[in-house]
Amino acid sequence: MDFTIGIKKEMTQIYDEEGKVFPVTLIDISKSIVAGTKTQEKDGYNAVILGIGEKKANKAETTKFKGLKIVPRKAVEFRIEEMPEGLETGAEVELDIKPDQKIDITGTTKGKGFAGVVKRWGFKGGPKTHGQSDRQRAPGSIGSGTTPGRVYKGKKMGGRMGGERQTTGNLRVVKLDTENGLLYVKGAVPGSKNSYVLIRKAR
């Protein structure tokens, strides 16, 4: 399969054959299974629903997963053009990815709470001299004068930072540990430790 769902683990570093060290992110893909399917004839489109880990489910979800004969899991739907042959609910996902291949990983970035313009947008801030002791990290003027007499939508200001869906593309697969179900990816991956990530072959 060209896509799957995984759990981001810790970052570490490994050495290559030449003795050079580089950072890698470990992703657990061992618990990923097929939680269901949707077909063109029945639902109007083809899709595979992948599940991973376990979750506290409500009554409706509990009944649904009980019918599938699997424990409630975090599930994500992938739309596909053609349904693979022999795809059964409850089967473990076998990822069709080899070392040195490029993949795209989607996750939810770490939430950093409320942040000012200096941290959130990289603003320079005000001068440190001429008596401005409290303006060093302030945004400065935000208006546009008499015309238009208002603040434009989308103005870069302080606000909630992080906690957004983000995709990092063209990450190289360094190693695929099938025995332990671990994927070694070069570089950083969006999301906090033990968060869910979506993995696809690079487009």
C-alpha positions as CSV (number, residue, x, y, z in Angstrom):
1,M,0.0,0.0,0.0
2,D,1.3,3.5,-0.9
3,F,-0.1,5.2,2.2
4,T,-0.6,4.5,5.9
5,I,-1.1,6.1,9.3
6,G,1.5,6.0,12.0
7,I,2.5,7.2,15.5
8,K,5.4,9.7,15.7
9,K,8.0,8.6,18.3
10,E,11.2,10.3,19.4
11,M,13.9,11.9,17.2
12,T,17.4,10.4,17.3
13,Q,20.5,10.4,15.2
14,I,22.2,7.6,13.2
15,Y,25.4,7.2,11.2
16,D,25.7,6.3,7.6
17,E,28.4,4.1,6.0
18,E,30.8,7.1,5.7
19,G,30.5,7.9,9.4
20,K,28.4,11.0,8.9
21,V,25.7,11.6,11.5
22,F,22.2,13.0,10.6
23,P,18.9,13.4,12.5
24,V,16.0,10.9,12.0
25,T,12.4,10.7,13.3
26,L,11.0,7.3,14.3
27,I,7.4,6.5,13.3
28,D,5.6,3.5,14.6
29,I,3.6,1.8,11.8
30,S,3.2,-1.6,13.4
31,K,-0.3,-1.1,14.7
32,S,-1.9,0.1,11.5
33,I,-4.8,-2.0,10.2
34,V,-7.6,-1.8,7.6
35,A,-10.6,-0.6,9.7
36,G,-13.0,-0.5,6.7
37,T,-13.6,0.3,3.0
38,K,-15.9,2.3,0.9
39,T,-16.8,1.4,-2.7
40,Q,-18.0,3.3,-5.8
41,E,-21.1,1.2,-6.0
42,K,-22.2,1.6,-2.4
43,D,-20.8,5.0,-1.3
44,G,-20.1,6.8,-4.6
45,Y,-16.3,6.7,-4.2
46,N,-13.5,4.3,-3.4
47,A,-11.8,4.7,0.0
48,V,-9.8,2.8,2.5
49,I,-10.2,3.5,6.2
50,L,-7.1,2.9,8.2
51,G,-7.1,2.5,12.0
52,I,-4.3,2.7,14.6
53,G,-3.9,2.5,18.3
54,E,-6.9,2.5,20.6
55,K,-9.3,5.2,21.5
56,K,-12.2,5.9,24.0
57,A,-15.2,5.6,21.7
58,N,-18.8,6.7,22.1
59,K,-21.7,4.3,21.8
60,A,-22.1,4.7,18.0
61,E,-18.4,4.1,17.4
62,T,-18.3,1.2,19.8
63,T,-21.2,-0.5,17.9
64,K,-19.5,0.2,14.6
65,F,-16.1,-1.3,15.6
66,K,-17.8,-4.2,17.3
67,G,-19.4,-5.0,13.9
68,L,-15.9,-4.9,12.3
69,K,-14.7,-7.2,15.1
70,I,-11.8,-4.8,16.1
71,V,-11.3,-2.6,19.1
72,P,-12.1,1.2,18.6
73,R,-9.2,2.9,17.0
74,K,-8.2,6.3,15.6
75,A,-9.4,6.1,12.0
76,V,-8.5,8.1,8.9
77,E,-10.1,7.8,5.4
78,F,-7.9,7.7,2.3
79,R,-9.7,8.2,-1.0
80,I,-8.2,6.1,-3.9
81,E,-9.0,5.6,-7.6
82,E,-9.1,1.8,-7.6
83,M,-9.7,-0.6,-4.8
84,P,-6.8,-3.0,-4.2
85,E,-7.6,-6.7,-4.5
86,G,-7.8,-8.9,-1.5
87,L,-8.3,-6.0,1.0
88,E,-10.0,-7.3,4.1
89,T,-11.1,-5.5,7.2
90,G,-8.8,-6.1,10.2
91,A,-5.8,-6.9,8.0
92,E,-2.5,-5.4,8.9
93,V,-1.2,-2.7,6.5
94,E,1.9,-3.6,4.5
95,L,3.6,-0.4,3.4
96,D,5.0,-0.5,-0.1
97,I,8.0,1.8,0.7
98,K,11.7,1.1,0.4
99,P,14.8,2.9,1.8
100,D,15.9,6.0,-0.1
101,Q,12.3,6.6,-1.3
102,K,10.7,10.0,-0.8
103,I,7.5,10.4,1.3
104,D,5.1,13.1,2.4
105,I,4.1,13.2,6.0
106,T,1.1,15.2,7.4
107,G,0.6,15.9,11.1
108,T,-0.7,18.5,13.5
109,T,2.0,20.9,14.6
110,K,2.8,21.5,18.3
111,G,0.5,24.0,19.9
112,K,2.4,27.0,21.4
113,G,-0.5,28.9,22.9
114,F,-0.8,32.7,22.5
115,A,2.3,34.3,20.9
116,G,3.2,37.9,20.1
117,V,4.2,39.1,16.6
118,V,7.9,38.8,17.3
119,K,7.7,35.0,18.0
120,R,4.8,34.3,15.7
121,W,5.8,36.3,12.6
122,G,9.4,37.2,13.2
123,F,8.8,40.9,13.6
124,K,11.9,43.0,14.4
125,G,10.2,45.0,17.2
126,G,10.7,48.7,18.2
127,P,14.0,50.5,18.9
128,K,15.7,49.9,22.3
129,T,16.7,53.5,22.7
130,H,15.0,57.0,23.0
131,G,13.0,56.1,26.1
132,Q,11.0,53.2,24.6
133,S,11.5,50.8,27.5
134,D,8.3,48.8,26.8
135,R,8.1,48.8,23.0
136,Q,10.8,46.3,22.1
137,R,8.4,43.4,21.2
138,A,5.3,45.5,20.3
139,P,3.7,45.2,16.8
140,G,3.7,49.0,16.1
141,S,1.0,50.8,14.1
142,I,-1.6,48.5,12.5
143,G,-3.8,51.1,10.7
144,S,-3.6,52.3,7.1
145,G,-4.5,56.0,7.7
146,T,-7.8,57.6,6.8
147,T,-8.2,55.4,3.7
148,P,-9.5,52.7,4.2
149,G,-9.9,53.7,7.9
150,R,-9.9,50.1,9.1
151,V,-7.5,47.2,9.6
152,Y,-7.2,44.7,6.7
153,K,-8.3,41.1,7.3
154,G,-5.4,38.8,7.7
155,K,-3.1,41.4,9.3
156,K,-0.2,39.7,11.0
157,M,-0.8,40.2,14.7
158,G,-0.4,38.3,18.0
159,G,-2.6,35.2,18.3
160,R,-2.8,31.5,18.8
161,M,0.3,29.8,17.3
162,G,0.7,26.1,16.3
163,G,-1.9,23.3,16.4
164,E,-2.3,23.5,12.6
165,R,-2.4,20.7,10.0
166,Q,0.9,20.7,8.1
167,T,2.5,18.5,5.4
168,T,6.3,18.1,5.1
169,G,7.2,16.8,1.6
170,N,10.0,14.8,0.1
171,L,11.4,13.3,3.3
172,R,13.8,10.5,2.7
173,V,13.2,7.0,4.2
174,V,16.5,6.0,5.8
175,K,15.5,2.6,7.2
176,L,12.4,0.4,7.4
177,D,12.5,-1.9,10.4
178,T,9.7,-4.4,9.5
179,E,10.5,-6.6,12.6
180,N,9.7,-3.8,15.1
181,G,7.3,-1.9,12.8
182,L,9.4,1.3,12.8
183,L,10.0,3.8,9.9
184,Y,13.2,5.9,10.1
185,V,12.7,9.2,8.3
186,K,15.5,11.8,7.8
187,G,14.7,15.2,9.4
188,A,11.9,16.5,11.4
189,V,8.2,15.6,11.1
190,P,5.3,17.8,12.2
191,G,3.5,16.9,15.4
192,S,4.3,16.2,19.0
193,K,5.5,12.9,20.5
194,N,2.9,10.0,20.2
195,S,0.8,12.1,17.8
196,Y,-0.8,10.5,14.7
197,V,0.7,11.2,11.3
198,L,-0.4,10.4,7.7
199,I,2.2,8.9,5.4
200,R,2.1,8.9,1.6
201,K,4.5,8.4,-1.3
202,A,5.8,11.7,-2.5
203,R,3.7,13.2,-5.2
